[in-house]
Amino acid sequence: MKVMLLGSGGREHAFAWKMAQSPRCQKLFIAPGNAGTAELGQNVPISPNDFPAVAQFALEKEVELVVVGPEEPLVRGIADFFAADPALQHIGLVGPHREGGRLEGRKAFRKACRQGHGRPRGAYRGFSAGQLEGGLAYLAECPTPIVLKADGLAAGKGVLILDDPAEAQREFRAMLEGKFGAAGKTVVVEAFLSGREFSVFALTDGSAYALLPVAKDYKRVGEGDTGLNTGGMGSVSPVSFVDEALLQKVETRIVQPTMQGIREEGLRYRGFLFFGLIEVKGEPHVIEYNCRMGDPETQVVFPRLQNDLLELFEALLQGRLSQVSIEKDPQAAAAVILVSGGYPGPYEKGKAIRGLDRPADSLIFHAGTTRQGGEVRTSGGRVLAVTSLADTVSQALKTTYTHIRLIEFEGKYFRGDIGYDL
């Protein structure tokens, strides 16, 4: 099978690493990829959002399967683009259509969908720029902490949790005035839920589903969960407090009603569905939906997934997903992200990375990297994820942190407390 993977981050390197292991993988193309994916297949300089270029390449190279990693092409409707062209309809595509992608791309849409199908949630309201004064009045009545979310895609950074009501009003105004660009045209105000967060992933055809290993990620840039939100500073799997009883509640109260909602609303959904959840006094609540795998959770989920990923995709596209049994490695996985100094604010690029050949018993997933003149250099805020497997999360973290210290680049930063709360 010839496969084309869209994306360039650490999640996509993990996809490429997993798919390249399959005997079904004859050829792997990654658009545009990074320095890590280049070791597993052929990087091609095509943007995932350039649908005509993706389609032309897929036809020229006789690609049989397109796997979409990031959310933006899904929200923009790449699945719709392929389905609408008779010349492309023979190519399997893993990812929901545009309306399914709106579960992520529009938080207000996702909240309304969730409310209509009985999934546990906190109170919320959405406000557009023309409702500024009404939004400020609503904020004045909200208890703290106050959660503000840009309604569109903001690369995991469009969420603010604020204790000061005056600061909340300033940030609310700034978001509606363009702080997060088009993503902030509407701002969702949510009730704050205090508890322990975790992530559940389903591969689904909109009816049947298969649950992957549970994970937990760490969004704040600073140790002790302080500082700005990022795209993710680390992740672990499994999650100690997510026992079978809690997972059963998740499945019956959240996953199954969501599947019912997808069916009732006629959403065309063949891909991954990410449930961002929080456990509050033993009960699961939905924080967010995403229409793709998480990053950096994929970097711990896929190492624990023992199934052939391409076999899973074939079952998905052929309507056999209900016959699939997910096999999980009993070992724990822990990933810590190395980022550029200054991230998630301004940072410099082009720093040479040394020591990538040293940690032989850990996995290194590239994110913001490129190869220049024979050297691997930084090209993004999140640069690398170092993932280790061991009998326990603490043992896996010990190995990961040992190997992180062997990798060097100017401005390297990482959190030293990933997983320690567990």
Secondary structure, 3 states (H helix, E strand, C coil): CEEEEEECCHHHHHHHHHHHCCCCCCEEEEEECCCCHHHCCEECCCCCCCHHHHHHHHHHCCCCEEEECCCHHHHHCHHHHHHHCCCCCCCEEECCCHHHHHHHHCHHHHHHHHHHCCCCCCCEEEEEHHHHHHHHHHHHCCCCCEEEEECCCCCCCCEEEECCHHHHHHHHHHHHCCCCHHHHCEEEEEECCCCEEEEEEEEECCCCEEECCCEEECCEEECCCEEEECCCCEEEECCCCCCHHHHHHHHHHHHHHHHHHHHHCCCCCCEEEEEEEEEECCEEEEEEEECCCCCCCHHHHHHHECCCHHHHHHHHHCCCHHHCCCCECCCEEEEEEEECCCCCCCCCCCCECECCCCCCCCEEEECCEEEECCEEEECCCEEEEEEEEECCHHHHHHHHHHHHCCCECCCCECCCCCCCCC
